[in-house]
């Protein structure tokens, strides 16, 4: 799913739909522009200039979308596992078994 089309929960988000999509796209774009970027929630909040609750929702949505992943040290990063040899192998296995 493309990040701009990702919908954040309506009941918890007060932004208009185009503003939500633009915010998700902006955060996703930053991670794509800097593929080595690893941020904690607090660091992402400061970098993107967002309230903690909004930042958490955006990052969680991008994790759900598989755009980002959260490491064991609670840092968010681009989900690039398909580029790794093991990730490519697992993707092929899923394609074969589906």
MDTraj code that builds the backbone (N, CA, C; nanometers):
import mdtraj as md
import numpy as np

residues = "UNK UNK UNK UNK UNK UNK UNK UNK UNK UNK UNK UNK UNK UNK UNK UNK UNK UNK UNK UNK UNK UNK UNK UNK UNK UNK UNK UNK UNK UNK UNK UNK UNK UNK UNK UNK UNK UNK UNK UNK UNK UNK UNK UNK UNK UNK UNK UNK UNK UNK UNK UNK UNK UNK UNK UNK UNK UNK UNK UNK UNK UNK UNK UNK UNK UNK UNK UNK UNK UNK UNK UNK UNK UNK UNK UNK UNK UNK UNK UNK UNK UNK UNK UNK UNK UNK UNK UNK UNK UNK UNK UNK UNK UNK UNK UNK UNK UNK".split()
xyz = np.array([
    [0.0851, -0.1176, 0.0000],
    [0.0000, 0.0000, 0.0000],
    [0.0896, 0.1238, 0.0000],
    [0.0554, 0.2197, -0.0793],
    [0.1331, 0.3431, -0.0870],
    [0.1082, 0.4250, 0.0382],
    [0.2139, 0.4836, 0.0923],
    [0.2050, 0.5542, 0.2215],
    [0.1024, 0.6662, 0.2192],
    [0.0876, 0.7376, 0.1075],
    [-0.0065, 0.8495, 0.1029],
    [-0.1503, 0.8028, 0.1131],
    [-0.1762, 0.6787, 0.0790],
    [-0.3133, 0.6270, 0.0844],
    [-0.3459, 0.5602, 0.2162],
    [-0.2485, 0.5550, 0.3016],
    [-0.2668, 0.4920, 0.4310],
    [-0.3604, 0.5771, 0.5157],
    [-0.4607, 0.5146, 0.5716],
    [-0.5582, 0.5877, 0.6518],
    [-0.5271, 0.5691, 0.7993],
    [-0.5183, 0.6768, 0.8703],
    [-0.5049, 0.6708, 1.0145],
    [-0.6453, 0.6637, 1.0737],
    [-0.6600, 0.6048, 1.1901],
    [-0.7932, 0.5897, 1.2491],
    [-0.8660, 0.7237, 1.2612],
    [-0.9847, 0.7293, 1.2065],
    [-1.0633, 0.8534, 1.2038],
    [-1.1003, 0.9006, 1.3437],
    [-1.1309, 0.8102, 1.4334],
    [-1.1765, 0.8507, 1.5662],
    [-1.0660, 0.9180, 1.6474],
    [-0.9404, 0.8851, 1.6174],
    [-0.8313, 0.9382, 1.6970],
    [-0.7572, 1.0509, 1.6268],
    [-0.7839, 1.0740, 1.5011],
    [-0.7106, 1.1743, 1.4231],
    [-0.8055, 1.2858, 1.3834],
    [-0.7673, 1.4087, 1.4132],
    [-0.8547, 1.5215, 1.3855],
    [-0.8200, 1.5946, 1.2572],
    [-0.7115, 1.5589, 1.1934],
    [-0.6723, 1.6257, 1.0693],
    [-0.7659, 1.5847, 0.9556],
    [-0.7774, 1.6708, 0.8571],
    [-0.8533, 1.6368, 0.7374],
    [-0.7763, 1.5293, 0.6615],
    [-0.8468, 1.4487, 0.5846],
    [-0.7845, 1.3375, 0.5116],
    [-0.6628, 1.3813, 0.4291],
    [-0.6690, 1.4864, 0.3496],
    [-0.5505, 1.5264, 0.2728],
    [-0.4318, 1.5644, 0.3625],
    [-0.4590, 1.6241, 0.4765],
    [-0.3516, 1.6594, 0.5692],
    [-0.2891, 1.5341, 0.6301],
    [-0.3716, 1.4333, 0.6628],
    [-0.3198, 1.3062, 0.7148],
    [-0.2298, 1.2395, 0.6118],
    [-0.2779, 1.2339, 0.4878],
    [-0.2009, 1.1699, 0.3813],
    [-0.0688, 1.2423, 0.3574],
    [-0.0719, 1.3745, 0.3596],
    [0.0503, 1.4528, 0.3382],
    [0.1503, 1.4289, 0.4519],
    [0.1016, 1.4186, 0.5736],
    [0.1894, 1.3955, 0.6881],
    [0.2542, 1.2577, 0.6803],
    [0.1760, 1.1568, 0.6509],
    [0.2289, 1.0212, 0.6376],
    [0.3298, 1.0158, 0.5231],
    [0.2995, 1.0798, 0.4133],
    [0.3896, 1.0825, 0.2978],
    [0.5197, 1.1552, 0.3322],
    [0.5115, 1.2625, 0.4065],
    [0.6318, 1.3383, 0.4448],
    [0.7230, 1.2548, 0.5342],
    [0.6657, 1.1889, 0.6345],
    [0.7454, 1.1064, 0.7251],
    [0.8057, 0.9890, 0.6484],
    [0.7256, 0.9234, 0.5663],
    [0.7750, 0.8126, 0.4852],
    [0.8872, 0.8593, 0.3923],
    [0.8704, 0.9753, 0.3322],
    [0.9700, 1.0300, 0.2410],
    [1.1034, 1.0551, 0.3084],
    [1.1000, 1.1020, 0.4323],
    [1.2246, 1.1261, 0.5049],
    [1.3017, 0.9959, 0.5266],
    [1.2306, 0.8899, 0.5607],
    [1.2971, 0.7617, 0.5804],
    [1.3515, 0.7072, 0.4479],
    [1.2793, 0.7297, 0.3387],
    [1.3282, 0.6837, 0.2088],
    [1.4483, 0.7659, 0.1610],
    [1.4493, 0.8937, 0.1908],
    [1.5620, 0.9782, 0.1504],
    [1.6874, 0.9463, 0.2304],
    [1.6700, 0.9011, 0.3531],
    [1.7841, 0.8668, 0.4396],
    [1.7662, 0.7225, 0.4871],
    [1.7964, 0.6238, 0.4013],
    [1.7673, 0.4837, 0.4347],
    [1.8354, 0.4320, 0.5608],
    [1.9397, 0.4964, 0.6069],
    [2.0075, 0.4518, 0.7298],
    [1.9496, 0.5180, 0.8551],
    [1.8488, 0.6005, 0.8387],
    [1.7889, 0.6727, 0.9504],
    [1.7272, 0.5749, 1.0499],
    [1.7613, 0.5908, 1.1761],
    [1.7068, 0.5110, 1.2860],
    [1.6664, 0.6087, 1.3950],
    [1.5374, 0.6149, 1.4263],
    [1.4880, 0.7138, 1.5220],
    [1.4045, 0.6503, 1.6319],
    [1.4219, 0.6998, 1.7544],
    [1.3294, 0.6665, 1.8615],
    [1.2041, 0.7518, 1.8400],
    [1.1008, 0.7230, 1.9135],
    [0.9788, 0.8029, 1.9045],
    [1.0079, 0.9492, 1.9375],
    [1.0837, 0.9730, 2.0437],
    [1.1148, 1.1113, 2.0838],
    [1.1957, 1.1831, 1.9761],
    [1.2908, 1.1155, 1.9154],
    [1.3708, 1.1767, 1.8096],
    [1.2843, 1.2086, 1.6875],
    [1.1963, 1.1159, 1.6508],
    [1.1073, 1.1385, 1.5370],
    [1.0137, 1.2557, 1.5656],
    [0.9637, 1.2631, 1.6867],
    [0.8749, 1.3725, 1.7254],
    [0.9442, 1.5073, 1.7062],
    [1.0687, 1.5175, 1.7505],
    [1.1429, 1.6437, 1.7345],
    [1.1757, 1.6712, 1.5878],
    [1.2201, 1.5694, 1.5155],
    [1.2570, 1.5886, 1.3754],
    [1.1392, 1.6354, 1.2915],
    [1.0235, 1.5742, 1.3118],
    [0.9062, 1.6068, 1.2314],
    [0.8198, 1.7165, 1.2912],
    [0.8535, 1.7609, 1.4117],
    [0.7783, 1.8684, 1.4749],
    [0.6353, 1.8301, 1.5079],
    [0.6171, 1.7100, 1.5610],
    [0.4827, 1.6587, 1.5899],
    [0.4633, 1.6368, 1.7390],
    [0.3385, 1.6414, 1.7812],
    [0.3048, 1.6011, 1.9171],
    [0.3319, 1.4520, 1.9298],
    [0.3585, 1.4058, 2.0510],
    [0.3929, 1.2654, 2.0732],
    [0.2832, 1.1712, 2.0245],
    [0.1561, 1.2018, 2.0522],
    [0.0474, 1.1123, 2.0129],
    [0.0325, 1.1047, 1.8616],
    [0.0475, 1.2171, 1.7942],
    [0.0359, 1.2194, 1.6479],
    [0.1530, 1.1429, 1.5865],
    [0.2720, 1.1671, 1.6373],
    [0.3905, 1.0992, 1.5861],
    [0.3773, 0.9480, 1.6038],
    [0.3290, 0.9060, 1.7192],
    [0.3104, 0.7631, 1.7449],
    [0.2129, 0.7022, 1.6456],
    [0.1034, 0.7695, 1.6175],
    [0.0046, 0.7173, 1.5226],
    [0.0628, 0.7067, 1.3820],
    [0.1376, 0.8085, 1.3408],
    [0.1969, 0.8072, 1.2071],
    [0.2980, 0.6930, 1.1954],
    [0.3872, 0.6807, 1.2936],
    [0.4869, 0.5745, 1.2891],
    [0.4218, 0.4366, 1.2969],
    [0.3210, 0.4217, 1.3809],
    [0.2508, 0.2934, 1.3914],
    [0.1817, 0.2573, 1.2604],
    [0.1241, 0.3573, 1.1954],
    [0.0593, 0.3332, 1.0664],
    [0.1613, 0.2886, 0.9628],
    [0.2791, 0.3503, 0.9633],
    [0.3829, 0.3122, 0.8676],
    [0.4418, 0.1751, 0.8993],
    [0.4432, 0.1356, 1.0259],
    [0.4850, -0.0001, 1.0622],
    [0.3784, -0.0992, 1.0156],
    [0.2515, -0.0671, 1.0374],
    [0.1424, -0.1543, 0.9923],
    [0.1442, -0.1720, 0.8415],
    [0.1812, -0.0656, 0.7726],
    [0.1891, -0.0662, 0.6265],
    [0.3146, -0.1375, 0.5759],
    [0.4035, -0.1727, 0.6668],
    [0.5313, -0.2370, 0.6378],
    [0.6303, -0.1438, 0.5678],
    [0.6056, -0.0132, 0.5734],
    [0.7020, 0.0842, 0.5229],
    [0.8182, 0.0956, 0.6205],
    [0.7851, 0.0968, 0.7505],
    [0.8861, 0.1033, 0.8558],
    [0.8808, -0.0239, 0.9378],
    [0.9870, -0.0453, 1.0120],
    [0.9906, -0.1511, 1.1115],
    [1.0487, -0.0912, 1.2388],
    [1.0217, -0.1542, 1.3519],
    [1.0764, -0.1065, 1.4784],
    [1.1719, -0.2129, 1.5316],
    [1.2954, -0.1726, 1.5503],
    [1.3985, -0.2637, 1.5986],
    [1.3776, -0.2979, 1.7450],
    [1.4548, -0.3929, 1.7930],
    [1.4440, -0.4347, 1.9328],
    [1.4818, -0.3229, 2.0292],
    [1.5608, -0.2251, 1.9823],
    [1.5958, -0.1111, 2.0677],
    [1.4950, 0.0035, 2.0543],
    [1.3770, -0.0272, 1.9984],
    [1.2644, 0.0675, 1.9860],
    [1.2947, 0.1838, 1.8918],
    [1.3807, 0.1626, 1.7952],
    [1.4085, 0.2640, 1.6934],
    [1.3365, 0.2256, 1.5651],
    [1.2769, 0.3251, 1.5030],
    [1.2065, 0.3058, 1.3770],
    [1.3054, 0.3211, 1.2621],
    [1.2910, 0.2355, 1.1622],
    [1.3764, 0.2426, 1.0449],
    [1.2990, 0.1946, 0.9231],
    [1.3532, 0.2259, 0.8068],
    [1.2931, 0.1808, 0.6828],
    [1.2934, 0.0291, 0.6805],
    [1.1834, -0.0300, 0.6414],
    [1.1734, -0.1755, 0.6339],
    [1.2338, -0.2198, 0.5016],
    [1.3615, -0.2488, 0.5041],
    [1.4326, -0.2857, 0.3826],
    [1.4686, -0.4333, 0.3793],
    [1.3980, -0.5156, 0.4554],
    [1.4339, -0.6563, 0.4660],
    [1.4222, -0.7294, 0.3331],
    [1.3397, -0.6819, 0.2397],
    [1.3302, -0.7473, 0.1096],
    [1.4591, -0.7335, 0.0299],
    [1.5449, -0.6386, 0.0681],
    [1.6726, -0.6213, -0.0002],
    [1.7782, -0.7179, 0.0520],
    [1.7540, -0.7748, 0.1685],
    [1.8503, -0.8671, 0.2274],
    [1.8313, -1.0042, 0.1631],
    [1.9355, -1.0830, 0.1497],
    [1.9207, -1.2162, 0.0880],
    [1.8153, -1.3024, 0.1562],
    [1.8122, -1.3044, 0.2888],
    [1.7125, -1.3847, 0.3597],
    [1.5722, -1.3298, 0.3336],
    [1.5581, -1.1976, 0.3306],
    [1.4284, -1.1365, 0.3035],
    [1.3773, -1.1704, 0.1649],
    [1.4653, -1.1688, 0.0662],
    [1.4257, -1.2052, -0.0708],
    [1.3837, -1.3514, -0.0765],
    [1.4579, -1.4371, -0.0070],
    [1.4256, -1.5790, -0.0057],
    [1.2884, -1.6023, 0.0587],
    [1.2619, -1.5368, 0.1709],
    [1.1319, -1.5531, 0.2377],
    [1.0183, -1.5019, 0.1512],
    [1.0399, -1.3891, 0.0810],
    [0.9366, -1.3362, -0.0075],
    [0.9051, -1.4369, -0.1180],
    [1.0088, -1.4981, -0.1756],
    [0.9864, -1.5986, -0.2809],
    [0.9097, -1.7186, -0.2256],
    [0.9448, -1.7626, -0.1056],
    [0.8730, -1.8747, -0.0452],
    [0.7260, -1.8421, -0.0238],
    [0.6969, -1.7198, 0.0211],
    [0.5566, -1.6780, 0.0404],
    [0.4834, -1.6769, -0.0924],
    [0.5493, -1.6312, -0.1982],
    [0.4853, -1.6285, -0.3315],
    [0.4549, -1.7690, -0.3809],
    [0.5448, -1.8627, -0.3539],
    [0.5247, -2.0012, -0.3985],
    [0.4096, -2.0667, -0.3245],
    [0.3989, -2.0403, -0.1929],
    [0.2983, -2.1071, -0.1100],
    [0.1626, -2.0407, -0.1106],
    [0.1491, -1.9268, -0.1743],
    [0.0188, -1.8578, -0.1756],
    [-0.0665, -1.8984, -0.2920],
])
top = md.Topology()
chain = top.add_chain()
for i, resn in enumerate(residues, 1):
    res = top.add_residue(resn, chain, resSeq=i)
    for name in ("N", "CA", "C"):
        top.add_atom(name, md.element.get_by_symbol(name[0]), res)
traj = md.Trajectory(xyz[None], top)
